[in-house]
């Protein structure tokens, strides 16, 4: 169950981060762009965590 939760949160963070990054680029808003990149990175970490939980049978 933990794997699914982490991967779902990861997907949401990646999409939100990508959106912020794109809007930041389009509006020349460096702060928003940085927030987007950070959120995408958070999503990548959550995705990796979910993969580890899946491989370990959610015992992590």
Secondary structure, 3 states (H helix, E strand, C coil): CHHHHHHHHHHHHHHHHHHHHHHHHHCCCHHHHHHHHHHHHHHHHHHHHHHHHHHCCCCC
